[in-house]
Amino acid sequence: MVGAGTDGGFDISRAEELGRRGFALALQLVRNREDAADVVQDALHAAIRKRHLYDPGRGDQRAWFLKIVRNRCLDLIRKHRRRNEESSELLDTAASRERNPGEEAEARDDVRQLKEVLMAMPDEQREVILLRDYHDLSYAEMATVLGIRAGTVMSRLHRARTELRRRVGRTSG
């Protein structure tokens, strides 16, 4: 059903929300604010141009849009690798609860360590952790974004979390 602000099933009025979610994913993947902003702008234009291709019966538009963002990020990463450029930023840090200065310093160190470990992981493993734990996508939505089956998502996520625990344990020991 096509409602207000929609065209062919894609709700254009959600562009701002999708843009924020897409920017968070793009920033995590390309690690550079300017590149992430460019990727999201390009992805939003592509989503609007190709809105007739969105099929609500195949999944949520958030997953459809994040797949576009991911594909644009992968294109950019390949381009950067060819030029041997390095990116600089990773994850947005969530607001933390109030802590005393010692706890705050320890929490910052834990976040820094987790980021370093996560960034050292293979792209395939890092991606599933980011999509599930930072973007709160379901397995079906992750499967849509990654272009794989949900069962593959589950096994990939299990292996990635096991590897993350192993690496964190190795660095903290």
Contacts in CASP RR format, 6 or more apart in sequence:
PFRMAT RR
TARGET T0000
AUTHOR 0000-0000-0000
METHOD contacts of the structure
MODEL  1
MVGAGTDGGFDISRAEELGRRGFALALQLVRNREDAADVVQDALHAAIRK
RHLYDPGRGDQRAWFLKIVRNRCLDLIRKHRRRNEESSELLDTAASRERN
PGEEAEARDDVRQLKEVLMAMPDEQREVILLRDYHDLSYAEMATVLGIRA
GTVMSRLHRARTELRRRVGRTSG
1 9 0 8 1.000
2 8 0 8 1.000
2 9 0 8 1.000
3 11 0 8 1.000
4 13 0 8 1.000
5 11 0 8 1.000
5 12 0 8 1.000
5 13 0 8 1.000
6 12 0 8 1.000
6 13 0 8 1.000
7 51 0 8 1.000
7 52 0 8 1.000
8 51 0 8 1.000
8 52 0 8 1.000
8 54 0 8 1.000
9 51 0 8 1.000
9 54 0 8 1.000
9 56 0 8 1.000
9 61 0 8 1.000
10 47 0 8 1.000
10 51 0 8 1.000
10 54 0 8 1.000
10 61 0 8 1.000
10 64 0 8 1.000
11 61 0 8 1.000
12 48 0 8 1.000
12 51 0 8 1.000
14 61 0 8 1.000
15 44 0 8 1.000
15 47 0 8 1.000
15 48 0 8 1.000
18 44 0 8 1.000
18 47 0 8 1.000
18 61 0 8 1.000
18 62 0 8 1.000
18 65 0 8 1.000
19 40 0 8 1.000
19 43 0 8 1.000
19 44 0 8 1.000
19 65 0 8 1.000
21 62 0 8 1.000
21 65 0 8 1.000
21 66 0 8 1.000
21 135 0 8 1.000
22 40 0 8 1.000
22 43 0 8 1.000
22 65 0 8 1.000
22 66 0 8 1.000
22 69 0 8 1.000
23 36 0 8 1.000
23 37 0 8 1.000
23 40 0 8 1.000
24 92 0 8 1.000
24 134 0 8 1.000
24 135 0 8 1.000
25 66 0 8 1.000
25 69 0 8 1.000
25 70 0 8 1.000
25 73 0 8 1.000
25 130 0 8 1.000
25 131 0 8 1.000
25 135 0 8 1.000
26 35 0 8 1.000
26 36 0 8 1.000
26 37 0 8 1.000
26 39 0 8 1.000
26 40 0 8 1.000
26 43 0 8 1.000
26 69 0 8 1.000
26 72 0 8 1.000
26 73 0 8 1.000
27 33 0 8 1.000
27 36 0 8 1.000
27 89 0 8 1.000
27 90 0 8 1.000
27 91 0 8 1.000
27 92 0 8 1.000
28 90 0 8 1.000
28 91 0 8 1.000
28 130 0 8 1.000
28 134 0 8 1.000
29 36 0 8 1.000
29 70 0 8 1.000
29 73 0 8 1.000
29 74 0 8 1.000
29 77 0 8 1.000
29 127 0 8 1.000
29 130 0 8 1.000
30 36 0 8 1.000
30 39 0 8 1.000
30 73 0 8 1.000
30 76 0 8 1.000
30 77 0 8 1.000
30 80 0 8 1.000
30 87 0 8 1.000
31 87 0 8 1.000
31 88 0 8 1.000
31 89 0 8 1.000
31 90 0 8 1.000
31 119 0 8 1.000
32 87 0 8 1.000
32 88 0 8 1.000
32 89 0 8 1.000
33 89 0 8 1.000
35 76 0 8 1.000
35 87 0 8 1.000
38 76 0 8 1.000
39 69 0 8 1.000
39 72 0 8 1.000
39 73 0 8 1.000
39 76 0 8 1.000
40 69 0 8 1.000
42 72 0 8 1.000
43 65 0 8 1.000
43 68 0 8 1.000
43 69 0 8 1.000
43 72 0 8 1.000
46 68 0 8 1.000
46 72 0 8 1.000
47 54 0 8 1.000
47 64 0 8 1.000
47 65 0 8 1.000
47 68 0 8 1.000
54 61 0 8 1.000
54 64 0 8 1.000
58 64 0 8 1.000
58 144 0 8 1.000
59 140 0 8 1.000
59 141 0 8 1.000
59 144 0 8 1.000
60 141 0 8 1.000
62 137 0 8 1.000
62 141 0 8 1.000
63 137 0 8 1.000
63 140 0 8 1.000
63 141 0 8 1.000
63 142 0 8 1.000
63 144 0 8 1.000
63 145 0 8 1.000
64 144 0 8 1.000
66 131 0 8 1.000
66 135 0 8 1.000
66 137 0 8 1.000
66 141 0 8 1.000
66 145 0 8 1.000
67 144 0 8 1.000
67 145 0 8 1.000
67 146 0 8 1.000
67 147 0 8 1.000
70 127 0 8 1.000
70 145 0 8 1.000
70 146 0 8 1.000
80 86 0 8 1.000
80 87 0 8 1.000
90 115 0 8 1.000
90 118 0 8 1.000
90 119 0 8 1.000
91 115 0 8 1.000
91 118 0 8 1.000
91 134 0 8 1.000
93 111 0 8 1.000
96 104 0 8 1.000
96 107 0 8 1.000
99 107 0 8 1.000
113 168 0 8 1.000
113 171 0 8 1.000
113 172 0 8 1.000
114 168 0 8 1.000
116 171 0 8 1.000
117 164 0 8 1.000
117 167 0 8 1.000
117 168 0 8 1.000
117 171 0 8 1.000
118 126 0 8 1.000
118 129 0 8 1.000
118 130 0 8 1.000
118 164 0 8 1.000
119 126 0 8 1.000
120 167 0 8 1.000
121 129 0 8 1.000
121 160 0 8 1.000
121 163 0 8 1.000
121 164 0 8 1.000
121 167 0 8 1.000
124 156 0 8 1.000
124 160 0 8 1.000
125 156 0 8 1.000
125 159 0 8 1.000
125 160 0 8 1.000
125 163 0 8 1.000
125 164 0 8 1.000
126 160 0 8 1.000
127 146 0 8 1.000
128 142 0 8 1.000
128 146 0 8 1.000
128 153 0 8 1.000
128 156 0 8 1.000
128 157 0 8 1.000
128 160 0 8 1.000
129 157 0 8 1.000
129 160 0 8 1.000
129 161 0 8 1.000
129 164 0 8 1.000
131 137 0 8 1.000
131 141 0 8 1.000
131 142 0 8 1.000
131 145 0 8 1.000
131 146 0 8 1.000
132 142 0 8 1.000
132 157 0 8 1.000
137 145 0 8 1.000
139 150 0 8 1.000
139 151 0 8 1.000
139 153 0 8 1.000
139 154 0 8 1.000
139 157 0 8 1.000
140 150 0 8 1.000
142 150 0 8 1.000
142 153 0 8 1.000
142 157 0 8 1.000
143 149 0 8 1.000
143 150 0 8 1.000
143 151 0 8 1.000
143 152 0 8 1.000
143 153 0 8 1.000
146 153 0 8 1.000
148 156 0 8 1.000
END
